[in-house]
Amino acid sequence: MKKNMGTIDKAIRIVLAIVFGALYFTGVVTGTPGIVLLILGIVFLLTSTVSFCPLYTVVGINTCATKK
C-alpha cells in the first residue's frame, strides 16, 4: 500500500472521527444515522492510521506531499 494521505488530510479525519464519536456517545445523534456516523468515524481513524484511503486510489487523488 502506497501512502496517499497528507498530514492535513489525516488531521481533519481524526478531528471528524472524534466529533462523530462524541455525537454518538452523548446521544445527540441516535439510531441509524448515529451508527452510520460511528462507522464513518472508525473508517476515518483507520485510514488516518495507515495513511491510505482506498477511495483516493479509485478516484486518483493523492494528498501526500511529494519529495523533491
Backbone atoms as SQL, in Angstrom:
CREATE TABLE atoms (id INTEGER PRIMARY KEY, chain TEXT, resi INTEGER, resn TEXT, atom TEXT, x REAL, y REAL, z REAL);
INSERT INTO atoms VALUES
  (1, 'A', 1, 'MET', 'N', 0.829, -1.174, 0.000),
  (2, 'A', 1, 'MET', 'CA', 0.000, 0.000, 0.000),
  (3, 'A', 1, 'MET', 'C', 0.879, 1.245, 0.000),
  (4, 'A', 2, 'LYS', 'N', 0.712, 2.056, -0.990),
  (5, 'A', 2, 'LYS', 'CA', 1.440, 3.302, -1.079),
  (6, 'A', 2, 'LYS', 'C', 0.635, 4.394, -0.373),
  (7, 'A', 3, 'LYS', 'N', 1.294, 5.187, 0.457),
  (8, 'A', 3, 'LYS', 'CA', 0.607, 6.249, 1.187),
  (9, 'A', 3, 'LYS', 'C', 0.043, 7.275, 0.208),
  (10, 'A', 4, 'ASN', 'N', -1.206, 7.689, 0.458),
  (11, 'A', 4, 'ASN', 'CA', -1.813, 8.690, -0.403),
  (12, 'A', 4, 'ASN', 'C', -2.556, 9.772, 0.385),
  (13, 'A', 5, 'MET', 'N', -2.231, 9.891, 1.691),
  (14, 'A', 5, 'MET', 'CA', -2.871, 10.899, 2.532),
  (15, 'A', 5, 'MET', 'C', -1.821, 11.794, 3.177),
  (16, 'A', 6, 'GLY', 'N', -2.041, 13.090, 3.088),
  (17, 'A', 6, 'GLY', 'CA', -1.134, 14.055, 3.688),
  (18, 'A', 6, 'GLY', 'C', -1.466, 14.320, 5.147),
  (19, 'A', 7, 'THR', 'N', -0.640, 15.114, 5.797),
  (20, 'A', 7, 'THR', 'CA', -0.786, 15.402, 7.215),
  (21, 'A', 7, 'THR', 'C', -2.082, 16.146, 7.528),
  (22, 'A', 8, 'ILE', 'N', -2.398, 17.148, 6.729),
  (23, 'A', 8, 'ILE', 'CA', -3.620, 17.920, 6.973),
  (24, 'A', 8, 'ILE', 'C', -4.852, 17.042, 6.776),
  (25, 'A', 9, 'ASP', 'N', -4.834, 16.216, 5.772),
  (26, 'A', 9, 'ASP', 'CA', -5.934, 15.293, 5.499),
  (27, 'A', 9, 'ASP', 'C', -6.145, 14.353, 6.687),
  (28, 'A', 10, 'LYS', 'N', -5.052, 13.811, 7.221),
  (29, 'A', 10, 'LYS', 'CA', -5.151, 12.909, 8.370),
  (30, 'A', 10, 'LYS', 'C', -5.691, 13.642, 9.596),
  (31, 'A', 11, 'ALA', 'N', -5.233, 14.861, 9.823),
  (32, 'A', 11, 'ALA', 'CA', -5.684, 15.634, 10.987),
  (33, 'A', 11, 'ALA', 'C', -7.182, 15.927, 10.902),
  (34, 'A', 12, 'ILE', 'N', -7.643, 16.303, 9.725),
  (35, 'A', 12, 'ILE', 'CA', -9.075, 16.582, 9.543),
  (36, 'A', 12, 'ILE', 'C', -9.898, 15.333, 9.803),
  (37, 'A', 13, 'ARG', 'N', -9.443, 14.198, 9.301),
  (38, 'A', 13, 'ARG', 'CA', -10.167, 12.946, 9.513),
  (39, 'A', 13, 'ARG', 'C', -10.209, 12.551, 10.987),
  (40, 'A', 14, 'ILE', 'N', -9.116, 12.769, 11.699),
  (41, 'A', 14, 'ILE', 'CA', -9.089, 12.424, 13.122),
  (42, 'A', 14, 'ILE', 'C', -10.041, 13.317, 13.908),
  (43, 'A', 15, 'VAL', 'N', -10.038, 14.613, 13.602),
  (44, 'A', 15, 'VAL', 'CA', -10.952, 15.538, 14.273),
  (45, 'A', 15, 'VAL', 'C', -12.407, 15.158, 13.987),
  (46, 'A', 16, 'LEU', 'N', -12.717, 14.855, 12.738),
  (47, 'A', 16, 'LEU', 'CA', -14.079, 14.441, 12.388),
  (48, 'A', 16, 'LEU', 'C', -14.471, 13.152, 13.098),
  (49, 'A', 17, 'ALA', 'N', -13.550, 12.201, 13.197),
  (50, 'A', 17, 'ALA', 'CA', -13.830, 10.941, 13.881),
  (51, 'A', 17, 'ALA', 'C', -14.155, 11.197, 15.355),
  (52, 'A', 18, 'ILE', 'N', -13.419, 12.097, 15.985),
  (53, 'A', 18, 'ILE', 'CA', -13.686, 12.432, 17.389),
  (54, 'A', 18, 'ILE', 'C', -15.051, 13.099, 17.534),
  (55, 'A', 19, 'VAL', 'N', -15.364, 14.011, 16.630),
  (56, 'A', 19, 'VAL', 'CA', -16.668, 14.689, 16.670),
  (57, 'A', 19, 'VAL', 'C', -17.798, 13.683, 16.456),
  (58, 'A', 20, 'PHE', 'N', -17.653, 12.796, 15.478),
  (59, 'A', 20, 'PHE', 'CA', -18.684, 11.791, 15.216),
  (60, 'A', 20, 'PHE', 'C', -18.886, 10.887, 16.429),
  (61, 'A', 21, 'GLY', 'N', -17.781, 10.461, 17.040),
  (62, 'A', 21, 'GLY', 'CA', -17.879, 9.618, 18.234),
  (63, 'A', 21, 'GLY', 'C', -18.557, 10.346, 19.380),
  (64, 'A', 22, 'ALA', 'N', -18.213, 11.611, 19.575),
  (65, 'A', 22, 'ALA', 'CA', -18.819, 12.401, 20.644),
  (66, 'A', 22, 'ALA', 'C', -20.322, 12.580, 20.403),
  (67, 'A', 23, 'LEU', 'N', -20.701, 12.845, 19.164),
  (68, 'A', 23, 'LEU', 'CA', -22.124, 12.996, 18.847),
  (69, 'A', 23, 'LEU', 'C', -22.893, 11.710, 19.128),
  (70, 'A', 24, 'TYR', 'N', -22.286, 10.582, 18.813),
  (71, 'A', 24, 'TYR', 'CA', -22.960, 9.303, 19.030),
  (72, 'A', 24, 'TYR', 'C', -23.045, 8.965, 20.519),
  (73, 'A', 25, 'PHE', 'N', -21.927, 9.061, 21.222),
  (74, 'A', 25, 'PHE', 'CA', -21.894, 8.620, 22.616),
  (75, 'A', 25, 'PHE', 'C', -22.582, 9.584, 23.578),
  (76, 'A', 26, 'THR', 'N', -22.777, 10.830, 23.189),
  (77, 'A', 26, 'THR', 'CA', -23.540, 11.752, 24.033),
  (78, 'A', 26, 'THR', 'C', -25.039, 11.686, 23.731),
  (79, 'A', 27, 'GLY', 'N', -25.414, 10.947, 22.713),
  (80, 'A', 27, 'GLY', 'CA', -26.824, 10.766, 22.398),
  (81, 'A', 27, 'GLY', 'C', -27.420, 11.872, 21.534),
  (82, 'A', 28, 'VAL', 'N', -26.598, 12.741, 21.005),
  (83, 'A', 28, 'VAL', 'CA', -27.105, 13.803, 20.132),
  (84, 'A', 28, 'VAL', 'C', -27.628, 13.200, 18.833),
  (85, 'A', 29, 'VAL', 'N', -26.896, 12.241, 18.282),
  (86, 'A', 29, 'VAL', 'CA', -27.325, 11.541, 17.071),
  (87, 'A', 29, 'VAL', 'C', -27.525, 10.077, 17.453),
  (88, 'A', 30, 'THR', 'N', -28.729, 9.580, 17.255),
  (89, 'A', 30, 'THR', 'CA', -29.046, 8.201, 17.636),
  (90, 'A', 30, 'THR', 'C', -29.628, 7.441, 16.453),
  (91, 'A', 31, 'GLY', 'N', -29.855, 6.178, 16.671),
  (92, 'A', 31, 'GLY', 'CA', -30.467, 5.340, 15.642),
  (93, 'A', 31, 'GLY', 'C', -29.525, 5.061, 14.487),
  (94, 'A', 32, 'THR', 'N', -30.104, 4.866, 13.336),
  (95, 'A', 32, 'THR', 'CA', -29.327, 4.547, 12.141),
  (96, 'A', 32, 'THR', 'C', -28.335, 5.647, 11.760),
  (97, 'A', 33, 'PRO', 'N', -28.726, 6.914, 11.778),
  (98, 'A', 33, 'PRO', 'CA', -27.731, 7.958, 11.465),
  (99, 'A', 33, 'PRO', 'C', -26.545, 7.952, 12.440),
  (100, 'A', 34, 'GLY', 'N', -26.810, 7.659, 13.702),
  (101, 'A', 34, 'GLY', 'CA', -25.738, 7.593, 14.689),
  (102, 'A', 34, 'GLY', 'C', -24.776, 6.460, 14.417),
  (103, 'A', 35, 'ILE', 'N', -25.311, 5.308, 14.046),
  (104, 'A', 35, 'ILE', 'CA', -24.468, 4.156, 13.736),
  (105, 'A', 35, 'ILE', 'C', -23.645, 4.429, 12.480),
  (106, 'A', 36, 'VAL', 'N', -24.263, 5.062, 11.491),
  (107, 'A', 36, 'VAL', 'CA', -23.535, 5.408, 10.259),
  (108, 'A', 36, 'VAL', 'C', -22.380, 6.363, 10.576),
  (109, 'A', 37, 'LEU', 'N', -22.632, 7.382, 11.408),
  (110, 'A', 37, 'LEU', 'CA', -21.573, 8.311, 11.795),
  (111, 'A', 37, 'LEU', 'C', -20.465, 7.602, 12.565),
  (112, 'A', 38, 'LEU', 'N', -20.838, 6.691, 13.466),
  (113, 'A', 38, 'LEU', 'CA', -19.851, 5.955, 14.242),
  (114, 'A', 38, 'LEU', 'C', -18.973, 5.096, 13.338),
  (115, 'A', 39, 'ILE', 'N', -19.565, 4.403, 12.390),
  (116, 'A', 39, 'ILE', 'CA', -18.800, 3.578, 11.449),
  (117, 'A', 39, 'ILE', 'C', -17.903, 4.459, 10.582),
  (118, 'A', 40, 'LEU', 'N', -18.425, 5.584, 10.127),
  (119, 'A', 40, 'LEU', 'CA', -17.622, 6.514, 9.324),
  (120, 'A', 40, 'LEU', 'C', -16.434, 7.045, 10.134),
  (121, 'A', 41, 'GLY', 'N', -16.661, 7.334, 11.403),
  (122, 'A', 41, 'GLY', 'CA', -15.580, 7.776, 12.275),
  (123, 'A', 41, 'GLY', 'C', -14.509, 6.711, 12.450),
  (124, 'A', 42, 'ILE', 'N', -14.922, 5.458, 12.578),
  (125, 'A', 42, 'ILE', 'CA', -13.959, 4.351, 12.704),
  (126, 'A', 42, 'ILE', 'C', -13.144, 4.218, 11.420),
  (127, 'A', 43, 'VAL', 'N', -13.807, 4.321, 10.282),
  (128, 'A', 43, 'VAL', 'CA', -13.106, 4.245, 8.998),
  (129, 'A', 43, 'VAL', 'C', -12.111, 5.395, 8.871),
  (130, 'A', 44, 'PHE', 'N', -12.522, 6.603, 9.274),
  (131, 'A', 44, 'PHE', 'CA', -11.604, 7.750, 9.238),
  (132, 'A', 44, 'PHE', 'C', -10.374, 7.503, 10.104),
  (133, 'A', 45, 'LEU', 'N', -10.572, 6.961, 11.310),
  (134, 'A', 45, 'LEU', 'CA', -9.433, 6.679, 12.193),
  (135, 'A', 45, 'LEU', 'C', -8.502, 5.631, 11.587),
  (136, 'A', 46, 'LEU', 'N', -9.076, 4.570, 11.026),
  (137, 'A', 46, 'LEU', 'CA', -8.250, 3.513, 10.433),
  (138, 'A', 46, 'LEU', 'C', -7.455, 4.022, 9.235),
  (139, 'A', 47, 'THR', 'N', -8.115, 4.758, 8.359),
  (140, 'A', 47, 'THR', 'CA', -7.398, 5.256, 7.181),
  (141, 'A', 47, 'THR', 'C', -6.337, 6.285, 7.563),
  (142, 'A', 48, 'SER', 'N', -6.588, 7.056, 8.604),
  (143, 'A', 48, 'SER', 'CA', -5.590, 8.016, 9.069),
  (144, 'A', 48, 'SER', 'C', -4.386, 7.313, 9.675),
  (145, 'A', 49, 'THR', 'N', -4.634, 6.214, 10.360),
  (146, 'A', 49, 'THR', 'CA', -3.544, 5.463, 10.989),
  (147, 'A', 49, 'THR', 'C', -2.591, 4.886, 9.959),
  (148, 'A', 50, 'VAL', 'N', -3.120, 4.370, 8.873),
  (149, 'A', 50, 'VAL', 'CA', -2.269, 3.742, 7.858),
  (150, 'A', 50, 'VAL', 'C', -1.913, 4.690, 6.710),
  (151, 'A', 51, 'SER', 'N', -2.430, 5.923, 6.746),
  (152, 'A', 51, 'SER', 'CA', -2.167, 6.936, 5.710),
  (153, 'A', 51, 'SER', 'C', -2.539, 6.477, 4.306),
  (154, 'A', 52, 'PHE', 'N', -3.576, 5.673, 4.229),
  (155, 'A', 52, 'PHE', 'CA', -4.017, 5.162, 2.928),
  (156, 'A', 52, 'PHE', 'C', -5.538, 5.158, 2.873),
  (157, 'A', 53, 'CYS', 'N', -6.090, 5.735, 1.811),
  (158, 'A', 53, 'CYS', 'CA', -7.526, 5.734, 1.586),
  (159, 'A', 53, 'CYS', 'C', -7.808, 5.007, 0.269),
  (160, 'A', 54, 'PRO', 'N', -8.491, 3.864, 0.332),
  (161, 'A', 54, 'PRO', 'CA', -8.788, 3.121, -0.895),
  (162, 'A', 54, 'PRO', 'C', -9.616, 3.934, -1.900),
  (163, 'A', 55, 'LEU', 'N', -10.500, 4.780, -1.410),
  (164, 'A', 55, 'LEU', 'CA', -11.320, 5.597, -2.308),
  (165, 'A', 55, 'LEU', 'C', -10.461, 6.584, -3.087),
  (166, 'A', 56, 'TYR', 'N', -9.412, 7.105, -2.458),
  (167, 'A', 56, 'TYR', 'CA', -8.498, 8.007, -3.158),
  (168, 'A', 56, 'TYR', 'C', -7.838, 7.309, -4.346),
  (169, 'A', 57, 'THR', 'N', -7.526, 6.035, -4.194),
  (170, 'A', 57, 'THR', 'CA', -6.901, 5.277, -5.276),
  (171, 'A', 57, 'THR', 'C', -7.855, 5.163, -6.463),
  (172, 'A', 58, 'VAL', 'N', -9.118, 4.887, -6.182),
  (173, 'A', 58, 'VAL', 'CA', -10.120, 4.744, -7.241),
  (174, 'A', 58, 'VAL', 'C', -10.326, 6.067, -7.976),
  (175, 'A', 59, 'VAL', 'N', -10.394, 7.164, -7.212),
  (176, 'A', 59, 'VAL', 'CA', -10.661, 8.475, -7.792),
  (177, 'A', 59, 'VAL', 'C', -9.397, 9.105, -8.370),
  (178, 'A', 60, 'GLY', 'N', -8.224, 8.678, -7.899),
  (179, 'A', 60, 'GLY', 'CA', -6.964, 9.209, -8.393),
  (180, 'A', 60, 'GLY', 'C', -6.468, 10.425, -7.627),
  (181, 'A', 61, 'ILE', 'N', -6.833, 10.517, -6.339),
  (182, 'A', 61, 'ILE', 'CA', -6.413, 11.639, -5.501),
  (183, 'A', 61, 'ILE', 'C', -5.212, 11.224, -4.668),
  (184, 'A', 62, 'ASN', 'N', -4.277, 12.151, -4.502),
  (185, 'A', 62, 'ASN', 'CA', -3.124, 11.911, -3.635),
  (186, 'A', 62, 'ASN', 'C', -2.822, 13.219, -2.913),
  (187, 'A', 63, 'THR', 'N', -3.062, 13.255, -1.570),
  (188, 'A', 63, 'THR', 'CA', -2.814, 14.470, -0.798),
  (189, 'A', 63, 'THR', 'C', -1.474, 14.409, -0.078),
  (190, 'A', 64, 'CYS', 'N', -0.732, 13.367, -0.314),
  (191, 'A', 64, 'CYS', 'CA', 0.580, 13.194, 0.308),
  (192, 'A', 64, 'CYS', 'C', 1.578, 14.149, -0.357),
  (193, 'A', 65, 'ALA', 'N', 2.412, 14.767, 0.467),
  (194, 'A', 65, 'ALA', 'CA', 3.410, 15.698, -0.064),
  (195, 'A', 65, 'ALA', 'C', 4.436, 14.948, -0.902),
  (196, 'A', 66, 'THR', 'N', 4.812, 15.541, -2.006),
  (197, 'A', 66, 'THR', 'CA', 5.809, 14.915, -2.875),
  (198, 'A', 66, 'THR', 'C', 7.189, 15.368, -2.474),
  (199, 'A', 67, 'LYS', 'N', 8.139, 14.436, -2.468),
  (200, 'A', 67, 'LYS', 'CA', 9.505, 14.749, -2.120),
  (201, 'A', 67, 'LYS', 'C', 10.263, 15.122, -3.393),
  (202, 'A', 68, 'LYS', 'N', 11.029, 16.217, -3.309),
  (203, 'A', 68, 'LYS', 'CA', 11.772, 16.668, -4.482),
  (204, 'A', 68, 'LYS', 'C', 13.247, 16.549, -4.247);
